[in-house]
Every structure is written in structure tokens, then in C-alpha cells.
Amino acid sequence: MNRQRNRGRVTAAALAAMCAVAVLPGQAHAAGPGVYAFDPDAKNVQGAVTNVEASTLDEGVPYRSMIKPGEKLYYRVTLDDVSAAYVSAVAVPGDSGAVAYGDGISISLRETDDTQCDSGRANFGSGAYARPITAYASRTVKEGGSTCQEGGPYDVLVERESKAGSSPEPWDLELRFLHEPKLRSGTSMPTEAPESWPSASAKPLTGKQQKRSGGSGFSDATSLENGRWQDTVAPGQTRFYRVPVDWGQQIHATAGLSNSTSGGKDFVGSALTLSLANPAQGPVSDATLSYSGSPASASLRPLPPVAYRNRFDSSSQVSAVRFAGWYYLSVSLSPKLKESYGAEPIPFELSVQVKNQPEESPYEGDAGVFGVTDQDREVARKGQNAEQAAKSGPMTVVAAAGIGTGSVLVLGLGVWTLLARRRASAPAPAAGHPAGGGHQPPQGW
């Protein structure tokens, strides 16, 4: 009798636990301030101080590494002779590490004789507070090109710049190497940047505001579609989101920080940073706002519609919107706000608008990360991150915790039926001992 009772308690407790972890899409909470969510599939790799000793990065595989102040580290990639290639580095300082204006990282792609193909740089800007920043470098194959056109090994050089007063702690790195898909055979693509494009700011959205909690890194960024999204961000924290932007479409984004309820009124410059990165995790644009306890907002500058020809523009903001795919928005709040406004998260609204109808992809076959599918748009509607989307399918409803609400209900009914059968077959209670008071669901169901 005791064994049956204990077994029932364990089963009920397990059921209650499953119910507790089943949450609605878009309601998963990001990690605490300063905690970055690295790709769970990332492989550890050590940078080399000499290029001949560099470890090779495989295409499409995320890597995790580390870099110290002033270090110059080499990695190696193998390129073909027909595809554009991109190598990105996300630098993640510790949340307690001090950074100064101009601190940052640079990444360059080079031939093994040190001929530079391309380089990119990212720094913390006037805000000068630690947060994830990203930079990328590329190789483009073009007719008549004289350098970096051959297939074979290439060096990736990542350098860290830190001022004398900056923290000496190492920074974590997240590295990724991607090939752009081949163009359709016979496709005649333009070789010059667009001369003009719609540059007007988007009108403010007026629809109903919805809550959706951001992720803590590129790998677990929460998907968004057009709308007004409410979240909170704590001092020193960065929230990550992703938006599907197809060929011919134009993205607009605004972040609005609410008023403080702490009573503080001190002025904090560059209090919030709104950043946009492209599908290769290359920086596109950012905007900052100052804060003094009253509502404030910042909008990204208008960007051109996504087009292959944008890559030929001299502006890095225009050239970065050169392919379709998931575009990443991040919202960072300066840790300096903690001094005047406390450590509690502050509500903010992220307004997202993607305009225009999708156009045809110029690529041959599957575009991979450089395309948008109907499934991507459905994932954005549901508010899933990449892991949640991978676990979901046509026959499965997946909640944000990775366990489907429907699955929990079905499993719960099965467990409850089993409990009822066990109790029905149990010996009748002895005289003077009251029977159980009915089959009530366990608390929390």
C-alpha cells in the first residue's frame, strides 16, 4: 500500500514538473546580465600566434575561442574559386570588465602571403561599456579580380585592441565561416550599387503591443515579425532577436525605453544601444539613446531593400544588406544605469517593420542561411528561436521550453489514467479509514 502511494506521488510530481516547464512561445527568459548564450554546437578552437600553426575552421560550423588584450590570433579557412565567403567574430567581454572608447576587435581575411582580401572592425563606441560586438570580413570573386580569387587556404586574423585602463581579462570569441551560394547559371547580376532607394523613415506602428522575451546570443535569438514587442532589459544585459528579411524587403526598427519608476533622474549618455547584424553576423547599423529617467527612443537609419547589388556600395551599411535571411537585432543597456536607477530590468518596446513583397532569390538551389522560407515566416509568427524551430515540425507543437504543450497534455492524460487504474485496483480502505477524496489533478496542472 505504501509502495503504491509513493509511486503515485512520484508520478504526480513528475507530471507537475512537466506542466511547469511548458511555456508559451516567446515567453522564455534570457540569461542574466552579462551572460552570453554561445551556440550549443560550438567547437572549441585555439587561435595561433603564427599563421602556419593556425587551426582550420570548417564551413558552417560555429567555434568558440578566446583572445587577450593586444593579441593577434590566426585561424585558417579553405576557399573555393567561385564562392563569396564570410568569416565573422563575435567578441564577448566579461560583464565586469572595463572597456574604453576605441576598444574593440578587427578581423581580416588574407592570402597566406599576407595579402589582405578584406577586413572589418567593431568597437564599443561612445557608450564604452562591455557588451557583445561583432565584425566580419569577406572574399568576393569578381571578373578581372587580381587578388584573393584562387581556391585554397586563407588566413583569418583576429586582433584585439584595448587601452591601458581597460580590463586585462580575456574576451570570449564566437567564430563562424560561411560560403555564399552560387548564382543561378545564366543569371546576369548588376555590378554597380543602386543609385537610389526609398530612404524615408517608417511611420510609427499603432497596433497592439505584445510581449516576447529576447535571447542572450545569436544562437538563441527570439524570432519576430512585424509588430510592437515588449520586453525588459537590465543594466549590463543584451537581448537578441531575429527577423526574416527576404530579397527586395526593407527593415525598420525602433527601440523605446520606458520611464524609470525608481525616481532617478541622472543623465546617462549612450544608455541603450540598438544594433542590427546581417545573416553572416556582420554589423549593419546601430543607434543609441541617452536617458534621464523619462521615456526615450532610438531608430536605425533607413536602410535599402535587400539586394545583391548593394555589395558594391561604398557605405558599409548599404553593402551589408546584400543577401536575404535572418537579420539580428540586439538591445543593450549600459551598466551605468545601475548607479542611479537600480539593477532591476527596465521595460522597453521594440518596433519592427519589414516592408515590400519578397522577390526571387538569385541563387542556384537551396540558399541556406542566405534565404527566407515560408517555414521561417511561420517561426517568426510563433516567436521561436532556432533550437525551438528545429524541434518543431508539421506534426509537433513545440513550446519555448522545448516540450510541446500538446505533448504534455497527452502525456498527462495517460499518466492520470494510469493513476486512476492503480487506485481502482488497490485494496479497499480498512474500516474507520476514510477513502481518498477523489482524483484531483496535482497542484500546478
C-alpha positions in Angstrom: 0.0 0.0 0.0 2.8 2.5 0.9 4.7 1.5 -2.3 1.6 2.3 -4.4 1.1 5.6 -2.6 4.8 6.6 -3.1 4.7 5.6 -6.7 1.6 7.8 -7.3 3.3 10.7 -5.6 6.4 10.4 -7.8 4.3 10.2 -10.9 2.2 13.2 -9.9 5.3 15.2 -9.1 6.9 14.4 -12.5 3.6 15.4 -14.2 3.6 18.7 -12.3 7.2 19.4 -13.2 6.4 18.8 -16.9 3.5 21.2 -16.7 5.7 23.8 -15.0 8.2 23.9 -17.9 5.7 24.1 -20.7 5.6 27.8 -21.6 4.2 29.7 -24.5 6.3 30.7 -27.5 8.2 33.9 -27.0 8.0 33.7 -23.2 11.3 32.0 -22.4 13.6 34.3 -20.3 17.1 35.2 -21.4 20.0 34.7 -19.1 21.1 37.2 -16.5 23.0 40.4 -17.2 26.3 39.9 -18.9 25.7 36.2 -19.7 26.1 35.4 -23.5 24.5 32.3 -24.9 27.1 30.7 -27.2 26.0 28.3 -29.8 25.5 24.9 -28.1 27.1 23.2 -31.0 30.2 25.4 -31.0 33.6 23.6 -31.0 36.5 24.9 -29.0 39.4 26.2 -31.1 42.6 27.9 -30.0 44.0 30.8 -32.1 47.7 30.6 -33.1 50.2 33.4 -32.9 51.8 32.2 -36.1 49.8 31.6 -39.3 51.5 28.3 -40.1 50.2 26.8 -36.9 46.6 28.0 -37.3 43.7 25.6 -36.8 41.2 25.2 -39.7 37.6 26.4 -39.4 35.1 24.3 -41.3 32.4 26.0 -43.3 29.0 26.3 -41.4 30.4 25.1 -38.1 30.3 27.5 -35.1 33.5 27.8 -33.0 34.4 29.2 -29.6 37.8 30.7 -28.8 39.4 33.4 -26.6 41.6 36.4 -27.1 43.7 38.5 -24.7 44.5 42.3 -24.8 46.7 43.1 -27.7 46.7 39.6 -29.1 46.8 38.8 -32.8 45.4 35.3 -33.4 45.4 33.3 -36.6 42.8 30.8 -37.9 42.6 29.2 -41.3 39.8 28.5 -43.8 39.8 26.8 -47.2 38.0 28.7 -50.0 36.9 27.6 -53.5 37.4 29.7 -56.6 33.8 30.6 -57.3 32.0 31.4 -54.0 31.9 34.6 -51.9 33.0 33.8 -48.3 32.4 35.4 -44.9 34.2 35.0 -41.6 32.7 36.6 -38.5 33.9 37.1 -34.9 31.6 38.0 -32.0 33.6 39.4 -29.1 32.2 38.8 -25.7 33.8 40.7 -22.8 33.1 39.7 -19.2 30.2 41.7 -17.7 32.6 43.1 -15.0 35.4 44.0 -17.4 36.0 47.7 -18.0 36.3 48.9 -21.6 37.3 52.2 -23.0 36.4 54.3 -26.1 38.1 52.6 -29.1 38.4 49.2 -27.5 37.3 46.5 -29.9 38.3 43.8 -32.4 39.2 43.6 -36.0 39.1 40.6 -38.3 40.7 40.2 -41.7 40.8 37.6 -44.4 44.3 37.2 -46.0 46.1 35.1 -48.5 48.9 33.0 -46.9 51.5 35.6 -48.2 49.6 38.2 -46.0 47.8 39.9 -48.9 44.7 41.3 -47.4 41.4 40.4 -49.1 39.1 42.4 -46.7 38.8 43.5 -43.1 36.2 44.6 -40.6 36.3 46.2 -37.2 33.9 46.7 -34.3 34.3 48.7 -31.1 32.2 49.8 -28.1 31.8 53.4 -29.3 31.0 56.4 -27.1 29.0 54.2 -24.8 32.2 52.4 -23.7 30.6 49.6 -21.8 31.1 45.8 -22.2 28.6 44.0 -24.5 28.8 41.5 -27.3 30.1 43.2 -30.6 30.6 41.6 -34.0 32.8 42.1 -37.0 33.3 40.2 -40.3 35.5 40.0 -43.3 34.7 38.7 -46.8 36.2 37.4 -50.1 34.3 38.2 -53.3 35.1 36.5 -56.6 34.8 39.0 -59.4 35.7 39.1 -63.1 39.1 40.7 -63.6 40.0 40.4 -59.9 43.7 40.1 -59.2 43.9 39.1 -55.5 42.1 36.6 -53.3 40.5 34.9 -56.3 42.1 31.4 -56.2 40.8 28.5 -54.3 42.9 27.2 -51.4 44.0 28.0 -47.8 43.4 31.5 -46.5 44.4 33.1 -43.1 41.9 34.7 -40.7 43.5 37.2 -38.4 41.6 38.4 -35.3 43.1 41.3 -33.4 42.0 42.8 -30.1 42.7 46.5 -29.2 42.5 47.5 -25.5 43.5 50.8 -23.9 45.8 50.9 -20.9 42.9 51.4 -18.4 40.8 48.5 -19.9 40.2 45.2 -18.2 43.1 42.7 -18.8 40.7 39.8 -18.8 40.4 37.6 -21.9 37.4 38.0 -24.2 35.5 35.0 -25.5 35.1 34.7 -29.2 32.4 33.1 -31.3 33.6 32.4 -34.9 31.8 31.4 -38.0 32.8 30.8 -41.6 30.2 30.7 -44.4 30.1 30.3 -48.2 27.6 32.3 -50.1 25.5 30.1 -52.5 26.3 30.1 -56.2 24.3 32.3 -58.5 21.9 30.7 -61.0 23.7 29.8 -64.2 23.0 32.3 -66.9 22.0 34.9 -64.3 23.2 38.4 -65.2 23.7 40.3 -62.0 24.3 44.0 -61.8 27.9 45.0 -60.9 27.1 48.5 -59.6 25.4 49.7 -56.4 21.9 51.1 -56.6 21.8 54.8 -57.5 18.7 55.5 -55.3 16.3 53.7 -53.0 13.4 54.6 -50.6 15.1 56.4 -47.7 12.1 57.7 -45.8 11.6 56.7 -42.2 8.8 54.3 -41.4 5.7 55.7 -39.8 5.2 54.6 -36.2 3.2 51.4 -35.7 -0.2 51.7 -33.9 -1.1 48.0 -33.5 -1.5 46.1 -30.2 1.7 45.6 -28.2 2.7 42.0 -27.5 5.2 40.6 -25.0 8.1 38.5 -26.3 11.3 37.8 -24.4 14.6 38.1 -26.2 17.5 35.6 -26.2 21.1 36.0 -24.9 23.0 35.4 -28.1 22.8 35.0 -31.8 22.2 31.3 -31.4 19.0 31.7 -29.2 17.7 34.9 -30.6 13.9 35.2 -30.4 12.1 35.4 -33.8 10.0 38.4 -34.5 7.6 39.5 -37.3 6.2 43.0 -37.9 4.8 44.5 -34.7 5.3 46.2 -31.4 7.1 43.9 -29.0 7.5 44.5 -25.3 10.4 43.1 -23.2 12.7 44.2 -20.3 16.4 44.7 -20.2 18.6 45.0 -17.1 21.7 47.2 -16.8 24.6 45.3 -18.4 22.3 43.0 -20.3 21.8 42.4 -24.1 18.7 40.9 -25.6 18.8 39.3 -29.0 16.1 38.9 -31.7 16.0 37.9 -35.3 13.7 38.9 -38.2 13.3 37.2 -41.6 14.1 39.7 -44.3 13.7 38.5 -47.9 15.1 39.8 -51.2 13.6 43.2 -52.0 12.4 43.8 -48.4 13.4 46.7 -46.2 13.7 46.5 -42.4 13.0 49.3 -40.0 13.4 49.1 -36.2 13.0 51.4 -33.2 13.7 50.8 -29.5 11.9 52.8 -26.9 13.0 52.7 -23.3 10.2 53.4 -20.7 10.4 55.9 -17.9 12.1 54.8 -14.7 10.0 54.0 -11.6 13.0 54.3 -9.2 12.8 58.1 -9.0 16.2 58.6 -10.5 16.8 61.5 -12.9 20.6 61.4 -13.6 21.7 61.7 -17.2 23.4 58.7 -18.8 24.8 59.1 -22.3 24.5 56.2 -24.8 22.4 54.4 -22.2 20.8 52.0 -24.7 22.3 50.6 -28.0 20.1 49.1 -30.7 22.2 47.1 -33.2 21.4 45.2 -36.4 23.5 42.4 -37.9 23.1 40.5 -41.2 22.7 36.7 -41.7 26.5 36.4 -41.8 26.6 38.1 -38.4 28.2 41.1 -39.9 27.4 44.6 -38.4 24.9 46.6 -40.4 23.8 49.6 -38.3 23.2 50.8 -34.8 21.6 53.6 -32.9 21.9 54.9 -29.3 19.8 56.8 -26.9 20.6 58.9 -23.8 18.5 58.5 -20.6 17.5 60.7 -17.7 14.6 58.7 -16.3 12.0 59.7 -18.9 10.8 57.8 -22.0 13.4 57.8 -24.8 13.7 56.1 -28.2 16.3 55.4 -30.9 15.7 54.3 -34.5 18.0 52.7 -37.0 18.7 54.8 -40.0 16.7 53.8 -43.1 18.4 51.0 -45.0 17.9 50.0 -48.6 15.9 47.0 -49.6 17.9 43.7 -49.6 19.6 43.4 -53.0 22.6 41.6 -54.4 23.9 44.8 -55.9 24.2 46.5 -52.5 27.6 44.8 -52.0 29.1 47.3 -54.5 28.2 50.4 -52.5 31.0 52.2 -50.6 28.8 52.6 -47.5 29.2 49.6 -45.1 25.6 50.0 -44.0 24.4 49.6 -47.6 26.8 46.9 -48.6 25.9 44.8 -45.5 22.3 44.3 -46.7 23.5 42.2 -49.6 21.5 39.0 -49.0 18.3 37.7 -47.6 18.0 35.6 -44.4 17.6 36.2 -40.6 18.7 39.7 -39.6 19.6 40.1 -35.9 18.5 42.9 -33.6 20.1 43.4 -30.2 19.2 45.7 -27.4 22.0 46.5 -24.9 21.6 48.6 -21.7 24.5 50.3 -20.1 25.6 49.0 -16.6 26.0 52.7 -15.6 22.2 52.9 -15.1 22.5 50.7 -12.1 24.1 53.5 -10.1 21.1 55.9 -10.5 18.2 53.6 -11.4 19.0 50.3 -9.7 19.6 46.8 -11.0 16.0 45.9 -11.9 15.2 45.4 -15.6 13.5 48.4 -17.3 10.7 47.8 -19.8 11.2 48.7 -23.4 9.4 48.4 -26.7 11.0 47.1 -29.9 9.0 48.1 -33.0 9.8 46.1 -36.2 8.6 46.8 -39.7 9.6 44.7 -42.8 8.2 46.4 -46.0 7.7 45.2 -49.6 6.8 41.8 -51.1 9.6 39.2 -51.4 11.4 38.9 -54.7 13.0 35.9 -56.3 16.3 34.6 -55.0 19.3 34.9 -57.4 20.9 31.7 -56.1 21.0 28.2 -57.5 19.3 25.6 -55.3 18.9 25.9 -51.5 20.0 29.3 -50.2 20.7 28.0 -46.7 21.1 30.9 -44.2 21.0 33.4 -47.1 17.3 32.9 -47.8 13.9 33.1 -46.3 11.3 30.3 -46.4 7.6 30.0 -45.6 8.7 28.0 -42.5 10.9 30.9 -41.4 8.0 33.2 -41.6 5.9 30.8 -39.5 8.7 30.5 -37.0 8.7 34.3 -36.7 5.0 34.3 -36.2 5.3 31.8 -33.3 8.3 33.6 -31.7 10.6 30.6 -31.7 14.4 30.6 -31.6 16.5 28.3 -33.8 16.5 25.4 -31.3 12.8 25.5 -30.8 12.2 25.7 -34.5 14.4 22.7 -35.2 12.5 20.7 -32.6 9.1 21.6 -34.1 7.6 20.0 -37.2 4.4 19.6 -39.1 3.1 17.0 -36.5 4.6 18.5 -33.3 3.6 21.6 -31.3 6.7 22.8 -29.5 6.7 25.2 -26.6 9.5 27.6 -25.8 11.0 25.2 -23.2 11.4 22.5 -25.8 8.5 20.4 -24.6 5.3 20.7 -26.5 2.2 21.8 -24.7 0.2 19.3 -26.6 2.6 16.6 -25.7 2.4 17.5 -22.0 -1.4 17.3 -22.2 -1.4 13.9 -23.9 1.2 12.5 -21.6 -0.7 14.0 -18.6 -3.9 12.2 -19.6 -2.0 9.0 -20.0 -0.4 9.3 -16.6 -3.7 10.3 -15.0 -5.4 7.3 -16.4 -2.7 5.0 -15.1 -3.0 6.6 -11.6 -6.8 6.1 -11.7 -6.4 2.4 -12.6 -3.9 1.8 -9.9 -6.2 3.4 -7.3 -9.2 1.5 -8.5 -7.4 -1.8 -8.2 -6.0 -1.0 -4.7 -7.5 -2.8 -1.7 -10.4 -1.1 -0.1 -9.5 1.0 2.9 -9.9 -0.6 6.3 -12.9 0.2 8.4 -12.6 3.6 10.1 -10.1 4.9 7.5 -11.7 7.3 5.1 -11.2 6.8 1.3 -9.2 9.3 -0.8 -11.1 12.4 -1.7 -11.4 11.9 -5.5 -8.9 12.1 -8.3 -7.8 15.8 -8.2 -5.1 16.9 -10.5 -1.7 17.5 -8.9 -1.1 21.1 -7.9 0.2 23.3 -10.7 -1.6 21.3 -13.5 
